[in-house]
Amino acid sequence: MGQSVKLADDVMDAVRRESEMQSRSIAGQIVHWLNIGRAIERSPSFDYARVRQALSASRSPDSLSGEEQEIWAAEFAEQMTVPAAGERAFHAERHRLGRGVGLDDDGTLITRKATPKG
């Protein structure tokens, strides 16, 4: 069961900003940061900067420690399931124009009727 916790306004402002940028809920962002903090505290060899480099493709995930690879894999999987703003806009425009907006489970192009302008 969930519990309420009081956090300073500046902390909540940071959580809100980051959760919006990362397309996470506020609770999801707090849990995400909690998991990172726990991993860092438990491993003296853990370096989150290396994980960020791997997420941005400026470092190979193979060069990360086991703990770093676990965090990298979780964040990578999460990023792959949440469409970026540009992707959402692209598909919204295709939908508006009545063009294909994706594939169904069989790989068939899905189309939608153009939405009326207005």
N, CA, C and O atoms as a GROMACS GRO file, in nm:
protein
  472
    1MET      N    1   0.084  -0.118   0.000
    1MET     CA    2   0.000   0.000   0.000
    1MET      C    3   0.088   0.124   0.000
    1MET      O    4   0.189   0.128   0.071
    2GLY      N    5   0.052   0.223  -0.078
    2GLY     CA    6   0.130   0.346  -0.088
    2GLY      C    7   0.127   0.425   0.040
    2GLY      O    8   0.035   0.414   0.121
    3GLN      N    9   0.230   0.506   0.058
    3GLN     CA   10   0.240   0.592   0.175
    3GLN      C   11   0.275   0.732   0.131
    3GLN      O   12   0.342   0.752   0.030
    4SER      N   13   0.227   0.829   0.207
    4SER     CA   14   0.258   0.969   0.178
    4SER      C   15   0.390   1.007   0.243
    4SER      O   16   0.421   0.964   0.354
    5VAL      N   17   0.466   1.087   0.171
    5VAL     CA   18   0.594   1.137   0.221
    5VAL      C   19   0.600   1.284   0.188
    5VAL      O   20   0.567   1.324   0.076
    6LYS      N   21   0.644   1.367   0.283
    6LYS     CA   22   0.658   1.510   0.256
    6LYS      C   23   0.797   1.536   0.202
    6LYS      O   24   0.897   1.494   0.261
    7LEU      N   25   0.803   1.606   0.090
    7LEU     CA   26   0.930   1.644   0.028
    7LEU      C   27   0.930   1.796   0.011
    7LEU      O   28   0.825   1.857  -0.008
    8ALA      N   29   1.047   1.855   0.017
    8ALA     CA   30   1.060   1.999   0.000
    8ALA      C   31   1.011   2.040  -0.138
    8ALA      O   32   1.019   1.962  -0.234
    9ASP      N   33   0.961   2.163  -0.148
    9ASP     CA   34   0.910   2.214  -0.275
    9ASP      C   35   1.014   2.209  -0.386
    9ASP      O   36   0.981   2.175  -0.500
   10ASP      N   37   1.139   2.243  -0.354
   10ASP     CA   38   1.241   2.243  -0.458
   10ASP      C   39   1.270   2.100  -0.508
   10ASP      O   40   1.300   2.081  -0.625
   11VAL      N   41   1.259   2.003  -0.420
   11VAL     CA   42   1.278   1.863  -0.460
   11VAL      C   43   1.164   1.822  -0.553
   11VAL      O   44   1.188   1.759  -0.656
   12MET      N   45   1.041   1.856  -0.516
   12MET     CA   46   0.926   1.820  -0.599
   12MET      C   47   0.931   1.891  -0.734
   12MET      O   48   0.890   1.834  -0.835
   13ASP      N   49   0.980   2.016  -0.736
   13ASP     CA   50   0.995   2.086  -0.863
   13ASP      C   51   1.092   2.012  -0.954
   13ASP      O   52   1.067   1.997  -1.074
   14ALA      N   53   1.203   1.964  -0.897
   14ALA     CA   54   1.302   1.889  -0.975
   14ALA      C   55   1.241   1.757  -1.024
   14ALA      O   56   1.264   1.717  -1.138
   15VAL      N   57   1.166   1.691  -0.938
   15VAL     CA   58   1.102   1.564  -0.977
   15VAL      C   59   1.004   1.588  -1.092
   15VAL      O   60   1.002   1.512  -1.189
   16ARG      N   61   0.923   1.692  -1.080
   16ARG     CA   62   0.825   1.721  -1.186
   16ARG      C   63   0.894   1.750  -1.319
   16ARG      O   64   0.855   1.697  -1.424
   17ARG      N   65   0.997   1.834  -1.315
   17ARG     CA   66   1.069   1.868  -1.439
   17ARG      C   67   1.128   1.744  -1.503
   17ARG      O   68   1.110   1.720  -1.623
   18GLU      N   69   1.198   1.665  -1.424
   18GLU     CA   70   1.264   1.545  -1.479
   18GLU      C   71   1.161   1.442  -1.525
   18GLU      O   72   1.181   1.377  -1.627
   19SER      N   73   1.052   1.427  -1.451
   19SER     CA   74   0.950   1.328  -1.491
   19SER      C   75   0.888   1.366  -1.625
   19SER      O   76   0.859   1.279  -1.707
   20GLU      N   77   0.868   1.496  -1.649
   20GLU     CA   78   0.815   1.540  -1.778
   20GLU      C   79   0.915   1.514  -1.890
   20GLU      O   80   0.877   1.467  -1.997
   21MET      N   81   1.042   1.544  -1.865
   21MET     CA   82   1.144   1.524  -1.968
   21MET      C   83   1.162   1.376  -2.000
   21MET      O   84   1.190   1.340  -2.114
   22GLN      N   85   1.146   1.291  -1.900
   22GLN     CA   86   1.168   1.148  -1.919
   22GLN      C   87   1.040   1.070  -1.946
   22GLN      O   88   1.042   0.947  -1.957
   23SER      N   89   0.926   1.140  -1.956
   23SER     CA   90   0.795   1.077  -1.979
   23SER      C   91   0.764   0.972  -1.873
   23SER      O   92   0.718   0.862  -1.903
   24ARG      N   93   0.790   1.010  -1.748
   24ARG     CA   94   0.757   0.922  -1.636
   24ARG      C   95   0.654   0.991  -1.548
   24ARG      O   96   0.641   1.114  -1.551
   25SER      N   97   0.582   0.913  -1.470
   25SER     CA   98   0.495   0.972  -1.369
   25SER      C   99   0.584   1.028  -1.258
   25SER      O  100   0.703   0.995  -1.251
   26ILE      N  101   0.529   1.111  -1.174
   26ILE     CA  102   0.607   1.165  -1.061
   26ILE      C  103   0.653   1.051  -0.972
   26ILE      O  104   0.769   1.046  -0.932
   27ALA      N  105   0.562   0.959  -0.940
   27ALA     CA  106   0.601   0.844  -0.857
   27ALA      C  107   0.707   0.759  -0.927
   27ALA      O  108   0.801   0.712  -0.864
   28GLY      N  109   0.690   0.741  -1.059
   28GLY     CA  110   0.788   0.664  -1.135
   28GLY      C  111   0.926   0.728  -1.133
   28GLY      O  112   1.027   0.658  -1.126
   29GLN      N  113   0.930   0.862  -1.140
   29GLN     CA  114   1.059   0.932  -1.135
   29GLN      C  115   1.125   0.916  -1.000
   29GLN      O  116   1.246   0.894  -0.991
   30ILE      N  117   1.047   0.927  -0.893
   30ILE     CA  118   1.102   0.911  -0.759
   30ILE      C  119   1.156   0.769  -0.741
   30ILE      O  120   1.266   0.751  -0.688
   31VAL      N  121   1.081   0.669  -0.785
   31VAL     CA  122   1.127   0.530  -0.775
   31VAL      C  123   1.253   0.510  -0.859
   31VAL      O  124   1.347   0.442  -0.816
   32HIS      N  125   1.255   0.569  -0.978
   32HIS     CA  126   1.373   0.558  -1.066
   32HIS      C  127   1.497   0.613  -0.995
   32HIS      O  128   1.601   0.547  -0.990
   33TRP      N  129   1.485   0.734  -0.940
   33TRP     CA  130   1.599   0.793  -0.869
   33TRP      C  131   1.635   0.712  -0.745
   33TRP      O  132   1.753   0.702  -0.711
   34LEU      N  133   1.536   0.657  -0.676
   34LEU     CA  134   1.564   0.573  -0.560
   34LEU      C  135   1.646   0.451  -0.600
   34LEU      O  136   1.742   0.415  -0.533
   35ASN      N  137   1.608   0.388  -0.711
   35ASN     CA  138   1.682   0.270  -0.758
   35ASN      C  139   1.824   0.304  -0.798
   35ASN      O  140   1.917   0.227  -0.770
   36ILE      N  141   1.842   0.418  -0.862
   36ILE     CA  142   1.978   0.460  -0.900
   36ILE      C  143   2.060   0.486  -0.774
   36ILE      O  144   2.174   0.441  -0.764
   37GLY      N  145   2.003   0.558  -0.680
   37GLY     CA  146   2.075   0.587  -0.556
   37GLY      C  147   2.112   0.461  -0.481
   37GLY      O  148   2.222   0.450  -0.428
   38ARG      N  149   2.020   0.366  -0.476
   38ARG     CA  150   2.048   0.240  -0.408
   38ARG      C  151   2.163   0.167  -0.476
   38ARG      O  152   2.253   0.114  -0.410
   39ALA      N  153   2.160   0.163  -0.609
   39ALA     CA  154   2.267   0.095  -0.683
   39ALA      C  155   2.401   0.162  -0.660
   39ALA      O  156   2.503   0.095  -0.643
   40ILE      N  157   2.402   0.294  -0.659
   40ILE     CA  158   2.527   0.367  -0.637
   40ILE      C  159   2.581   0.341  -0.496
   40ILE      O  160   2.700   0.317  -0.479
   41GLU      N  161   2.494   0.345  -0.398
   41GLU     CA  162   2.538   0.322  -0.260
   41GLU      C  163   2.589   0.180  -0.239
   41GLU      O  164   2.680   0.159  -0.160
   42ARG      N  165   2.533   0.085  -0.309
   42ARG     CA  166   2.573  -0.055  -0.291
   42ARG      C  167   2.699  -0.092  -0.368
   42ARG      O  168   2.761  -0.193  -0.337
   43SER      N  169   2.737  -0.014  -0.464
   43SER     CA  170   2.851  -0.051  -0.546
   43SER      C  171   2.951   0.063  -0.556
   43SER      O  172   2.922   0.166  -0.617
   44PRO      N  173   3.068   0.047  -0.496
   44PRO     CA  174   3.168   0.154  -0.505
   44PRO      C  175   3.224   0.172  -0.646
   44PRO      O  176   3.287   0.274  -0.676
   45SER      N  177   3.202   0.074  -0.734
   45SER     CA  178   3.253   0.086  -0.870
   45SER      C  179   3.149   0.141  -0.967
   45SER      O  180   3.176   0.155  -1.086
   46PHE      N  181   3.029   0.172  -0.917
   46PHE     CA  182   2.921   0.219  -1.003
   46PHE      C  183   2.942   0.365  -1.039
   46PHE      O  184   2.972   0.447  -0.953
   47ASP      N  185   2.927   0.396  -1.168
   47ASP     CA  186   2.943   0.534  -1.217
   47ASP      C  187   2.827   0.564  -1.311
   47ASP      O  188   2.826   0.518  -1.425
   48TYR      N  189   2.730   0.642  -1.263
   48TYR     CA  190   2.612   0.670  -1.344
   48TYR      C  191   2.646   0.750  -1.469
   48TYR      O  192   2.575   0.739  -1.570
   49ALA      N  193   2.750   0.829  -1.465
   49ALA     CA  194   2.790   0.904  -1.585
   49ALA      C  195   2.822   0.806  -1.699
   49ALA      O  196   2.792   0.836  -1.815
   50ARG      N  197   2.881   0.693  -1.668
   50ARG     CA  198   2.911   0.592  -1.770
   50ARG      C  199   2.781   0.534  -1.827
   50ARG      O  200   2.773   0.506  -1.947
   51VAL      N  201   2.680   0.516  -1.741
   51VAL     CA  202   2.551   0.465  -1.788
   51VAL      C  203   2.488   0.565  -1.884
   51VAL      O  204   2.438   0.526  -1.989
   52ARG      N  205   2.492   0.693  -1.849
   52ARG     CA  206   2.436   0.797  -1.936
   52ARG      C  207   2.509   0.800  -2.071
   52ARG      O  208   2.447   0.819  -2.175
   53GLN      N  209   2.640   0.782  -2.068
   53GLN     CA  210   2.716   0.779  -2.193
   53GLN      C  211   2.670   0.662  -2.280
   53GLN      O  212   2.657   0.676  -2.401
   54ALA      N  213   2.647   0.547  -2.218
   54ALA     CA  214   2.600   0.430  -2.293
   54ALA      C  215   2.459   0.454  -2.348
   54ALA      O  216   2.429   0.413  -2.460
   55LEU      N  217   2.374   0.520  -2.270
   55LEU     CA  218   2.240   0.550  -2.317
   55LEU      C  219   2.241   0.648  -2.434
   55LEU      O  220   2.153   0.643  -2.520
   56SER      N  221   2.340   0.736  -2.438
   56SER     CA  222   2.350   0.832  -2.548
   56SER      C  223   2.436   0.780  -2.662
   56SER      O  224   2.464   0.853  -2.758
   57ALA      N  225   2.479   0.654  -2.654
   57ALA     CA  226   2.558   0.586  -2.757
   57ALA      C  227   2.698   0.644  -2.773
   57ALA      O  228   2.760   0.627  -2.878
   58SER      N  229   2.749   0.712  -2.670
   58SER     CA  230   2.887   0.759  -2.678
   58SER      C  231   2.982   0.663  -2.605
   58SER      O  232   3.102   0.689  -2.595
   59ARG      N  233   2.928   0.555  -2.554
   59ARG     CA  234   3.007   0.449  -2.489
   59ARG      C  235   2.933   0.318  -2.513
   59ARG      O  236   2.810   0.315  -2.515
   60SER      N  237   3.008   0.212  -2.531
   60SER     CA  238   2.947   0.081  -2.550
   60SER      C  239   2.895   0.028  -2.416
   60SER      O  240   2.966   0.038  -2.315
   61PRO      N  241   2.774  -0.027  -2.413
   61PRO     CA  242   2.726  -0.089  -2.289
   61PRO      C  243   2.816  -0.203  -2.243
   61PRO      O  244   2.818  -0.238  -2.125
   62ASP      N  245   2.890  -0.262  -2.337
   62ASP     CA  246   2.982  -0.371  -2.300
   62ASP      C  247   3.094  -0.324  -2.209
   62ASP      O  248   3.155  -0.406  -2.140
   63SER      N  249   3.121  -0.194  -2.208
   63SER     CA  250   3.229  -0.142  -2.124
   63SER      C  251   3.184  -0.113  -1.981
   63SER      O  252   3.264  -0.074  -1.897
   64LEU      N  253   3.054  -0.133  -1.953
   64LEU     CA  254   3.000  -0.106  -1.820
   64LEU      C  255   3.018  -0.225  -1.728
   64LEU      O  256   3.028  -0.340  -1.773
   65SER      N  257   3.022  -0.196  -1.598
   65SER     CA  258   3.025  -0.304  -1.499
   65SER      C  259   2.890  -0.375  -1.499
   65SER      O  260   2.795  -0.326  -1.561
   66GLY      N  261   2.881  -0.487  -1.432
   66GLY     CA  262   2.755  -0.561  -1.426
   66GLY      C  263   2.642  -0.478  -1.369
   66GLY      O  264   2.531  -0.478  -1.422
   67GLU      N  265   2.670  -0.405  -1.260
   67GLU     CA  266   2.567  -0.319  -1.198
   67GLU      C  267   2.526  -0.207  -1.293
   67GLU      O  268   2.407  -0.175  -1.304
   68GLU      N  269   2.623  -0.148  -1.361
   68GLU     CA  270   2.593  -0.041  -1.455
   68GLU      C  271   2.511  -0.094  -1.572
   68GLU      O  272   2.421  -0.026  -1.621
   69GLN      N  273   2.542  -0.216  -1.617
   69GLN     CA  274   2.466  -0.274  -1.728
   69GLN      C  275   2.321  -0.300  -1.689
   69GLN      O  276   2.231  -0.286  -1.772
   70GLU      N  277   2.297  -0.338  -1.564
   70GLU     CA  278   2.160  -0.360  -1.517
   70GLU      C  279   2.079  -0.231  -1.526
   70GLU      O  280   1.966  -0.231  -1.574
   71ILE      N  281   2.137  -0.121  -1.478
   71ILE     CA  282   2.067   0.008  -1.484
   71ILE      C  283   2.052   0.052  -1.629
   71ILE      O  284   1.946   0.101  -1.668
   72TRP      N  285   2.157   0.035  -1.709
   72TRP     CA  286   2.150   0.072  -1.851
   72TRP      C  287   2.037  -0.005  -1.919
   72TRP      O  288   1.958   0.055  -1.992
   73ALA      N  289   2.029  -0.136  -1.897
   73ALA     CA  290   1.927  -0.219  -1.963
   73ALA      C  291   1.787  -0.176  -1.923
   73ALA      O  292   1.697  -0.169  -2.007
   74ALA      N  293   1.767  -0.146  -1.795
   74ALA     CA  294   1.635  -0.104  -1.748
   74ALA      C  295   1.597   0.030  -1.810
   74ALA      O  296   1.484   0.048  -1.855
   75GLU      N  297   1.690   0.124  -1.813
   75GLU     CA  298   1.660   0.255  -1.871
   75GLU      C  299   1.643   0.247  -2.022
   75GLU      O  300   1.556   0.314  -2.078
   76PHE      N  301   1.724   0.167  -2.087
   76PHE     CA  302   1.713   0.150  -2.232
   76PHE      C  303   1.576   0.093  -2.267
   76PHE      O  304   1.509   0.143  -2.357
   77ALA      N  305   1.534  -0.011  -2.195
   77ALA     CA  306   1.404  -0.073  -2.220
   77ALA      C  307   1.292   0.027  -2.196
   77ALA      O  308   1.195   0.032  -2.273
   78GLU      N  309   1.304   0.106  -2.093
   78GLU     CA  310   1.201   0.207  -2.063
   78GLU      C  311   1.195   0.312  -2.173
   78GLU      O  312   1.086   0.352  -2.214
   79GLN      N  313   1.310   0.357  -2.219
   79GLN     CA  314   1.312   0.457  -2.326
   79GLN      C  315   1.252   0.403  -2.455
   79GLN      O  316   1.190   0.478  -2.531
   80MET      N  317   1.270   0.275  -2.481
   80MET     CA  318   1.220   0.217  -2.606
   80MET      C  319   1.069   0.200  -2.603
   80MET      O  320   1.007   0.190  -2.709
   81THR      N  321   1.007   0.197  -2.485
   81THR     CA  322   0.863   0.178  -2.477
   81THR      C  323   0.786   0.309  -2.471
   81THR      O  324   0.664   0.310  -2.486
   82VAL      N  325   0.856   0.420  -2.450
   82VAL     CA  326   0.790   0.550  -2.440
   82VAL      C  327   0.826   0.632  -2.564
   82VAL      O  328   0.941   0.669  -2.582
   83PRO      N  329   0.727   0.661  -2.650
   83PRO     CA  330   0.760   0.738  -2.769
   83PRO      C  331   0.803   0.880  -2.734
   83PRO      O  332   0.746   0.944  -2.645
   84ALA      N  333   0.902   0.929  -2.804
   84ALA     CA  334   0.950   1.066  -2.783
   84ALA      C  335   0.847   1.164  -2.839
   84ALA      O  336   0.761   1.126  -2.919
   85ALA      N  337   0.857   1.289  -2.798
   85ALA     CA  338   0.762   1.392  -2.843
   85ALA      C  339   0.762   1.401  -2.996
   85ALA      O  340   0.656   1.415  -3.057
   86GLY      N  341   0.880   1.392  -3.057
   86GLY     CA  342   0.888   1.398  -3.203
   86GLY      C  343   0.816   1.282  -3.269
   86GLY      O  344   0.753   1.300  -3.373
   87GLU      N  345   0.825   1.164  -3.210
   87GLU     CA  346   0.754   1.048  -3.265
   87GLU      C  347   0.603   1.066  -3.252
   87GLU      O  348   0.528   1.034  -3.344
   88ARG      N  349   0.560   1.116  -3.137
   88ARG     CA  350   0.416   1.138  -3.118
   88ARG      C  351   0.364   1.241  -3.219
   88ARG      O  352   0.257   1.222  -3.278
   89ALA      N  353   0.439   1.347  -3.239
   89ALA     CA  354   0.398   1.451  -3.335
   89ALA      C  355   0.394   1.394  -3.477
   89ALA      O  356   0.302   1.423  -3.553
   90PHE      N  357   0.495   1.315  -3.513
   90PHE     CA  358   0.500   1.254  -3.646
   90PHE      C  359   0.376   1.169  -3.671
   90PHE      O  360   0.312   1.181  -3.776
   91HIS      N  361   0.342   1.083  -3.575
   91HIS     CA  362   0.227   0.994  -3.593
   91HIS      C  363   0.095   1.071  -3.586
   91HIS      O  364  -0.001   1.034  -3.654
   92ALA      N  365   0.088   1.175  -3.506
   92ALA     CA  366  -0.034   1.258  -3.502
   92ALA      C  367  -0.056   1.325  -3.637
   92ALA      O  368  -0.170   1.332  -3.685
   93GLU      N  369   0.051   1.374  -3.698
   93GLU     CA  370   0.038   1.438  -3.830
   93GLU      C  371  -0.004   1.336  -3.935
   93GLU      O  372  -0.088   1.366  -4.020
   94ARG      N  373   0.053   1.217  -3.931
   94ARG     CA  374   0.013   1.112  -4.026
   94ARG      C  375  -0.133   1.076  -4.006
   94ARG      O  376  -0.207   1.056  -4.103
   95HIS      N  377  -0.176   1.067  -3.881
   95HIS     CA  378  -0.316   1.038  -3.851
   95HIS      C  379  -0.404   1.148  -3.908
   95HIS      O  380  -0.507   1.119  -3.971
   96ARG      N  381  -0.366   1.273  -3.887
   96ARG     CA  382  -0.443   1.387  -3.936
   96ARG      C  383  -0.458   1.382  -4.089
   96ARG      O  384  -0.563   1.418  -4.143
   97LEU      N  385  -0.354   1.336  -4.158
   97LEU     CA  386  -0.354   1.330  -4.304
   97LEU      C  387  -0.418   1.202  -4.358
   97LEU      O  388  -0.434   1.187  -4.479
   98GLY      N  389  -0.455   1.108  -4.269
   98GLY     CA  390  -0.515   0.983  -4.313
   98GLY      C  391  -0.414   0.885  -4.367
   98GLY      O  392  -0.449   0.795  -4.444
   99ARG      N  393  -0.289   0.900  -4.328
   99ARG     CA  394  -0.183   0.808  -4.373
   99ARG      C  395  -0.159   0.700  -4.268
   99ARG      O  396  -0.215   0.705  -4.159
  100GLY      N  397  -0.076   0.603  -4.304
  100GLY     CA  398  -0.043   0.496  -4.212
  100GLY      C  399   0.014   0.549  -4.082
  100GLY      O  400   0.097   0.641  -4.082
  101VAL      N  401  -0.030   0.491  -3.973
  101VAL     CA  402   0.017   0.538  -3.842
  101VAL      C  403   0.088   0.429  -3.762
  101VAL      O  404   0.129   0.453  -3.649
  102GLY      N  405   0.103   0.310  -3.818
  102GLY     CA  406   0.170   0.203  -3.747
  102GLY      C  407   0.142   0.069  -3.811
  102GLY      O  408   0.084   0.060  -3.919
  103LEU      N  409   0.185  -0.036  -3.741
  103LEU     CA  410   0.164  -0.173  -3.788
  103LEU      C  411   0.082  -0.249  -3.685
  103LEU      O  412   0.097  -0.228  -3.565
  104ASP      N  413  -0.006  -0.339  -3.734
  104ASP     CA  414  -0.078  -0.424  -3.640
  104ASP      C  415   0.009  -0.546  -3.607
  104ASP      O  416   0.124  -0.554  -3.650
  105ASP      N  417  -0.046  -0.639  -3.530
  105ASP     CA  418   0.031  -0.756  -3.488
  105ASP      C  419   0.077  -0.844  -3.603
  105ASP      O  420   0.174  -0.919  -3.590
  106ASP      N  421   0.008  -0.835  -3.718
  106ASP     CA  422   0.046  -0.913  -3.835
  106ASP      C  423   0.141  -0.838  -3.928
  106ASP      O  424   0.182  -0.892  -4.030
  107GLY      N  425   0.177  -0.713  -3.892
  107GLY     CA  426   0.267  -0.634  -3.975
  107GLY      C  427   0.197  -0.555  -4.084
  107GLY      O  428   0.263  -0.501  -4.173
  108THR      N  429   0.064  -0.549  -4.078
  108THR     CA  430  -0.013  -0.474  -4.177
  108THR      C  431  -0.018  -0.327  -4.138
  108THR      O  432  -0.039  -0.294  -4.021
  109LEU      N  433   0.000  -0.237  -4.236
  109LEU     CA  434  -0.004  -0.095  -4.212
  109LEU      C  435  -0.143  -0.052  -4.166
  109LEU      O  436  -0.243  -0.085  -4.230
  110ILE      N  437  -0.148   0.020  -4.056
  110ILE     CA  438  -0.274   0.071  -4.002
  110ILE      C  439  -0.293   0.213  -4.053
  110ILE      O  440  -0.202   0.296  -4.044
  111THR      N  441  -0.411   0.241  -4.107
  111THR     CA  442  -0.442   0.376  -4.153
  111THR      C  443  -0.565   0.426  -4.080
  111THR      O  444  -0.644   0.347  -4.029
  112ARG      N  445  -0.580   0.556  -4.074
  112ARG     CA  446  -0.695   0.619  -4.010
  112ARG      C  447  -0.750   0.724  -4.105
  112ARG      O  448  -0.677   0.779  -4.188
  113LYS      N  449  -0.876   0.750  -4.093
  113LYS     CA  450  -0.934   0.857  -4.174
  113LYS      C  451  -0.876   0.990  -4.128
  113LYS      O  452  -0.848   1.010  -4.010
  114ALA      N  453  -0.858   1.081  -4.223
  114ALA     CA  454  -0.809   1.214  -4.190
  114ALA      C  455  -0.908   1.282  -4.098
  114ALA      O  456  -1.029   1.270  -4.117
  115THR      N  457  -0.858   1.352  -3.999
  115THR     CA  458  -0.945   1.428  -3.910
  115THR      C  459  -0.977   1.562  -3.974
  115THR      O  460  -0.890   1.623  -4.037
  116PRO      N  461  -1.101   1.608  -3.958
  116PRO     CA  462  -1.138   1.736  -4.021
  116PRO      C  463  -1.056   1.851  -3.962
  116PRO      O  464  -1.025   1.854  -3.843
  117LYS      N  465  -1.022   1.946  -4.049
  117LYS     CA  466  -0.950   2.064  -4.001
  117LYS      C  467  -1.047   2.155  -3.930
  117LYS      O  468  -1.165   2.164  -3.966
  118GLY      N  469  -0.996   2.222  -3.827
  118GLY     CA  470  -1.087   2.313  -3.761
  118GLY      C  471  -1.041   2.362  -3.633
  118GLY      O  472  -1.111   2.440  -3.569
   0.00000   0.00000   0.00000
